[in-house]
Amino acid sequence: MCALCGVLGGDGHWTDAAPRPGVFTRNTDGLARRRERMARVEAANRILKLYGLSLSDWQGASFVLSTATGRTELVDNLAHLWATAEKLAGRPCDPLDPAVIARLRDGNG
């Protein structure tokens, strides 16, 4: 996405479900958008677990990324997740790493 679309898009991030029919989502009611957001958190947590991290939703507005020792960072949207994960983990966190994908396929993730 170009920077101009991000500015003109309003408060919501492009990775979030939009409340308008036909705008990259089939979820037009609040409950359905909330379920979709929680499904994204669950998917991210399957990967983040491999790095000793966990993600939770915060008021439907941002996310809280935590380490096992309790260090936390607020993450505005999923676009900032992996850079923040690397900062907290102190190592690269690549969700597309073939080893990560293999662990997820094998059910070890």
Contacts in CASP RR format, 6 or more apart in sequence:
PFRMAT RR
TARGET T0000
AUTHOR 0000-0000-0000
METHOD contacts of the structure
MODEL  1
MCALCGVLGGDGHWTDAAPRPGVFTRNTDGLARRRERMARVEAANRILKL
YGLSLSDWQGASFVLSTATGRTELVDNLAHLWATAEKLAGRPCDPLDPAV
IARLRDGNG
1 14 0 8 1.000
5 14 0 8 1.000
6 14 0 8 1.000
12 18 0 8 1.000
12 77 0 8 1.000
13 76 0 8 1.000
13 77 0 8 1.000
13 78 0 8 1.000
13 79 0 8 1.000
14 24 0 8 1.000
15 40 0 8 1.000
15 77 0 8 1.000
15 78 0 8 1.000
15 79 0 8 1.000
16 33 0 8 1.000
16 37 0 8 1.000
16 77 0 8 1.000
17 24 0 8 1.000
17 25 0 8 1.000
17 27 0 8 1.000
17 32 0 8 1.000
17 33 0 8 1.000
17 36 0 8 1.000
17 37 0 8 1.000
18 24 0 8 1.000
18 25 0 8 1.000
19 28 0 8 1.000
19 29 0 8 1.000
19 30 0 8 1.000
19 33 0 8 1.000
20 28 0 8 1.000
21 28 0 8 1.000
25 33 0 8 1.000
25 36 0 8 1.000
26 32 0 8 1.000
27 33 0 8 1.000
27 35 0 8 1.000
27 36 0 8 1.000
34 60 0 8 1.000
37 57 0 8 1.000
37 60 0 8 1.000
38 57 0 8 1.000
40 78 0 8 1.000
41 55 0 8 1.000
41 56 0 8 1.000
41 57 0 8 1.000
41 63 0 8 1.000
44 55 0 8 1.000
44 78 0 8 1.000
44 81 0 8 1.000
45 54 0 8 1.000
45 55 0 8 1.000
46 104 0 8 1.000
46 109 0 8 1.000
47 95 0 8 1.000
47 100 0 8 1.000
47 104 0 8 1.000
47 109 0 8 1.000
48 54 0 8 1.000
48 55 0 8 1.000
48 65 0 8 1.000
48 85 0 8 1.000
48 93 0 8 1.000
49 109 0 8 1.000
50 100 0 8 1.000
50 103 0 8 1.000
50 109 0 8 1.000
51 85 0 8 1.000
51 89 0 8 1.000
51 91 0 8 1.000
51 93 0 8 1.000
52 67 0 8 1.000
52 68 0 8 1.000
52 89 0 8 1.000
53 65 0 8 1.000
53 66 0 8 1.000
53 67 0 8 1.000
53 68 0 8 1.000
53 85 0 8 1.000
53 88 0 8 1.000
53 89 0 8 1.000
53 93 0 8 1.000
54 65 0 8 1.000
54 66 0 8 1.000
55 63 0 8 1.000
55 64 0 8 1.000
55 65 0 8 1.000
55 66 0 8 1.000
55 75 0 8 1.000
55 81 0 8 1.000
56 63 0 8 1.000
56 64 0 8 1.000
56 66 0 8 1.000
57 63 0 8 1.000
57 64 0 8 1.000
58 64 0 8 1.000
58 74 0 8 1.000
62 74 0 8 1.000
62 75 0 8 1.000
62 76 0 8 1.000
62 77 0 8 1.000
63 74 0 8 1.000
63 75 0 8 1.000
63 76 0 8 1.000
63 77 0 8 1.000
63 78 0 8 1.000
63 81 0 8 1.000
64 72 0 8 1.000
64 73 0 8 1.000
64 74 0 8 1.000
64 75 0 8 1.000
65 72 0 8 1.000
65 73 0 8 1.000
65 74 0 8 1.000
65 75 0 8 1.000
65 81 0 8 1.000
65 84 0 8 1.000
65 85 0 8 1.000
65 88 0 8 1.000
66 72 0 8 1.000
66 88 0 8 1.000
67 88 0 8 1.000
67 89 0 8 1.000
71 88 0 8 1.000
73 84 0 8 1.000
73 87 0 8 1.000
73 88 0 8 1.000
75 81 0 8 1.000
75 84 0 8 1.000
82 93 0 8 1.000
82 94 0 8 1.000
82 95 0 8 1.000
85 93 0 8 1.000
86 92 0 8 1.000
86 93 0 8 1.000
94 100 0 8 1.000
103 109 0 8 1.000
END
